[in-house]
Amino acid sequence: MQLWLLTHSRPDHAFKTAQRAEAAGWDGMLVVDSQNLAPDAYVALTLAATGTTRIGLGTGVTNSVTRHAAVTASAAMAVQLVSGGRMALGIGRGDSALAHLGRSPATFASFARYVGVLQRYLRGERVAFADLPMPDGVAAPVEDLELADHPADSRIRWFDPGISKVPLEIAATGPRVIGLAGREADRVMFTLGAVPARLRWGIDLARAAAADAGRAPDSVAYGAYINMVCHPDRAVARDLVRGGLTTFARFSVMHGQVSGPVDAETREVLARLHQGYDMRAHTRGDSAQATLLDDDFVDRFAIAGPPDYCIARLRELRALGLDKLVVSGPTAGTDPVAAREAMALLDAEVIGAV
C-alpha cells in the first residue's frame, strides 16, 4: 500500500515538501487545486518534479469546471513528461475552487461527460467537437471563419506515446460518483473517512460498477483520502486533525443527505457540520465548524494518536484491499510547533513501518 502526502500548492513549499517526503520514504505527494486559495497546482508539481527523482506527484484534486478537459490533460501530460512518468491526475466534482467562483460542485451529468472526454485525451485519442459543449455566445464554431482548412476534431497533438498514460484517479463519496469511478477511473479514491465499514461499502459499489461495465473489478485500483495526525498525546492529535477533517467529512453530507452507512450519532454530527460549515474558514483548525466534531467522531473518521495506534489503523485499511492512501495532516489554525512535531513523528515512526 502506497502512502502519499497531501499538501499546499505554493511552489516553494511544494518543492521543499516533496524533497522531505522523498527522503522520509513517502510514495508520493499531491497538491491542492483551488485557484482562489492557492497558487497553480501544475506549476507547483513541475517545480517539485525538478527537485525529486522517485516520488509520485499529482493533484488532490482538480475539478471539471475551472479548466477545459484538453487543458487539464495537457497540463497533466506536461508534468508526466517533466517527472519521467510520476504524475497522477486526481479529479473530483469541485469544492472550494468553485465556491470561490460563486458555484457549487459540478453536476453529475457534466462531470461524467468530462471524465469520459478527459480519459480519451489522456490516451491520445481524438475527441469529436460535438463532445465538447461550448455555447456559441462564448465562441462561435470554427467553420464560421471560412478557413481553407481547420481541425476536424480535437486531440493533444503533442502527445508522446513513449510516455506512459497519466492515471486518472476519481475522488468519490456518493454512490453515483463511486459508480462512475468504477466504470471510468484507473483508481477510485474514496473520501469516506477512515471507517472500514464505509470503505467496504464503497469498494463493493465500485467493483459492481466495474463488472457491469465489462471491466474486471481487479483491474481497477482502490485507494482513499484519510485525515491522520501522529502525536503521543491523543488530545493534541485530535486538535491538529480536526480542521482538515471538517472538509473531508463534509463531502459525506455535501447536499444535506448523508452518503454511505452511518449510525444515528454520526448522522447527527454530519447534519450539524452541513448546517454550520463556513467556506471562509475552509480546513482551518480554529474554525467554528471544527468545534462541531466531537472526539468520538474524530476517532472514527480520522486517525489521530501515537505511532503504534496509527500503524494499526493503517494496516486495518490495507486489509480492505486499498493500495493507496493519501494523508491529510495538520492544517492552518493549529499550533505550528505541535504540527511540525507530528509530521516529524509520522515520517520517523510510521512511514517505514507501513
N, C-alpha and C positions, 0 to 999 in steps of 0.2 A: 504494500500500500504506500503510495506516494504522499508526502506531506508538503503542501505548498503554503506560502505565506501571502496574506492579503494586506496591501499597504497603500499609501497615498501616492498620487502620480506626480508630485513635484519632482522635476527631473533630477536635481542634485540629491534629493532624498532617495529616489528610486535607485540611482547609481550606487550610493553607499550601502543601501539596504540589500541590494542584490549581491554585492560583494560579501557582505557579512553573512547573508543567508547561504551563499555557496560555500563559504569557509566553514560554517556550522553544520553543513550536511543536509540542508533543506533540498527538496527535489525541484522546487520552482517558486516563482513569485508572481502574483497577479497585482495589477494596479487598478484602482477605481477609474471609471469613465463618467464624469459628471462635470460638464464644461463650466458651469457657473460656480462650482465649489472647488475645482481642482484643475491644474494645467492638463494639456492634451496627453492622453494616455499613450499614444503611439510615439510621441517624442520621448516620453519617459522610458518606454520599453526599448526604443532604439539606443538610447544612452546606456541603459542597463546592459544591453547586449554587448556593447563595446567594452565593458568592464568585467565581463564574466566569460566563462568557456563551457560550463556544464549545465547550469540550472535552466529549467524551463521558464518561459516568460509568457504573460498573457493578460487579457482584460478580465476584470472581475466586478461588474460586467458592462459591456456596451449595450446598446439598445437598437431597436429597429426604426426609430423615428428621426434622430438627430443627424444621421448620415445615410445617404443613399447606399444601397447594397453594394454597388460597384465600388464606391469609395471605401466602405468597410473592408471589402475583400482585398482591394489594392493595398490598403494600409497594413492589413494583417500579413499579406504576402511579402511586403517590404520588410517587415520585422523578421519574417521567416527567412528571408534571404540574408539579411544582415547577421542574424544569430546562428546561421547554419542549421536551420530546421528545428528551432526550440520554441516556436510560437504556438500558443493555444488560444483560440478565439472564444471567449466566454460571452454569451449574449442572453439577455432577458427582455421582458416587456418594458422595462424602464421604471424608475422611481424618482430619485432626486433630480436627475438630468431633465426630466420632463416637468416635474413640479415647479422648477425654477424657470420654466417657459410658460407656466400657467396651464399645464396639461397633466392629465392622469396617465397611467400606463397605456401602452398601445392596445387596441382592441385585439382580441384573439385572432379574428379573421385576418387582419392586416399583418399581425406578427407571423402567423403561419405562412402566408404568402411570401413574406420577406425571407423567412428561413429557407424556404424551398429555392428561391432565386439565389440567395447567398451561397448555398451549397453548390449550385451549378457554377457560379463564378469561381468558387474555391477549387473546383475540379477542372477549371479551364474550359468549361463548356460554353456554348452560345446561349444567349437569353433573348427571346423574342421581345421586340419593343412593346408588344401588347401585354407582356407580363410585367411591365414597368410603368404602372399607372402614374401619370403626371398631368395635372389639369392644364388644358390648353391656355388658360389665363396666366399660367406661370411661364410656360414655354411652349410655343406652337410646334407642331410636328416638323421634322427636318425637311420633309417634302415641300413645305411652303417656301423654302429658299430657292427651289428650282435649280439646284446644282447640277453639274454634269453627271455626277455620281455621288453617292453617300453610303455609309454603312447600312447594311440590310438588317443587322441585329446587333446585339451588344455582347461583348466578351472582354476579358482582361487580355489585351493583345500582347502585353509584355510577359505574360505567364511563362514561367520557366519549368518545363516538365521534368527537369533534373532535380528540382527542389520538391521535397515531399509535401503532400497536401496539408494545409493547415487544418488541424482537427477542430470541429465545431462543437462546443460544449454549451448546452442549453440549461440555464438556471431555472428550476421548475419547483413549484409548490402545489398548485391546484391540479385536479385530475385532467383537465383539458391540455394544459401545457405539458404535464408529465406524459400524456399520451402522444402528443406531438413530438416530444423529445425522443420517445421510444421509437417512433417511426422515422425521424429525420436526423437526429444528432449522432455524432461519433461518441459522445459521452453525455449521459444525463447527470446533471449536478443538482442534487436535491437541496432545497432550502427549507427543511422541515424540523430543524433543531437536532440536537444530539440525542434523540429519543429513539431507541431501537424499534419500538413498535410502529412509530410513524415512518421510519425509514423502510422497514419491511413492507409496509403498505405501499409506499412509493415505488419500491423495486418491483413488487408484484404487478402494479399497474403498468409500469414501463415495459416489463418483459411481455406482458399480454399484448400491449400495443405493438411491440416489435414483431411478435409472432403473427398477429393479424395482418401486418403489412408485408408479410412474407420474409421478414428478416429473422435470422437465427438470434434468439434472445441473448445468447452468449457472445454474439458479435458486437453487441453494444456494451460500452463500458459504463460503470455506475460509480458516482462519487457524491460528495456532499460538502457544503459550506457549514462550518461549525464555529461557534464562538468559544474560545479557550484561553484561559489565563492560568499560568502555573505559578503558585506562590505558597509558601509554607503555612501562611495564615489564611484559612478559608474565607474569613470575613473580608480581608483585603482583596483576595482573588475575585470574590463576587462583586465588590465595588468597582474593580477595574474592568470587569467584563460586561457589566450591566448596560452601559450606554450603547455599545455595539449590538448587544442582544436585542435591544428595543427595535432596531432596524430590521434585523432578520426575523424576529418573532412577528413583527407586523405584517410580513409577507403572507403569513398564515391566516390573516384576517383583513387583507387589503381592502376589500369592498364590504366589510361588515359581516361576511359569512366565513365561518371557520373551515379551513381545508385540513383534511386528514383526521385520524382518530384522536380524540381528546376526552378527558373526563370533565365532569361538571366544573370543578375548581379551575382547571386550565381554561375552560371556555370563558369563565368569568374574568380571568386575568386578561385574556386576549381581547375581550369586549372592552375592558377599561383602556387597554392600550390603543385600540382603534379610535375610541372616542377622545382620548387625551393626547394623541401624538401631535407634536409641533414640529413641522418640517424645518422651521428656522433654527432648531436645535438638533438637527439630524445627527444621529450617532453619538451625541455627547454624553459623557458620564455624569455631568452636572445638570442634565436636562430634567424638566418636570416629569417627562414620561419614564425616565429611569426609576423614579420612586414608585412607579406602578407595578414593578416586577418584584414580587416577594422572594425571599430566599429559596423557598421550595421550588418555585417556578424556575429560578436561575439554576438550581441544582439539577433539574430535569432537562431543561432545554440547552444549557451550556455545560462546559467542563471547566470547573474552577476549583483548584485545590493544589495540594502538594504534588511533587513529581510522580510518586507511586500511584496516586489516585488518577492522575491524568493518563498515565501509561495504561492502567487497567481499563479506563473508559475508551481509549483509542483502540485497544485490542478487541473490545466488545464490538465496536463499529466495524473493524476489519473483518470480524467473523461473519458479518452480514453479507459479505461479497463486495464491499466497496473497495475500489482500487486507488482512490484519490480523495484526500481531504484537504480543503482549503481553510486555513485557520485565520480567523479574525480575532485579534488580541485586544489590548488596551486601546482606548480611543481618547480623543481630546476631552478635556474637562475632568480628567482623573489626575491623581498625584503622579507627576512625571518621574520622581525618583523611584517610587514603587513600580511604576510601569517599566522602567529600564531594568530594574532588578528582576521583574517577572519574565521579561523577554530573554534576559541572560540565562536565567534558570531553565527556561524552556529549551534554549539552544544546548545548554550543557548537559541536562539530565534526561530530557525526553526524546529529542530528535534521534539520537543514536540508538536509544533503547528500542524505539518503534521501527 
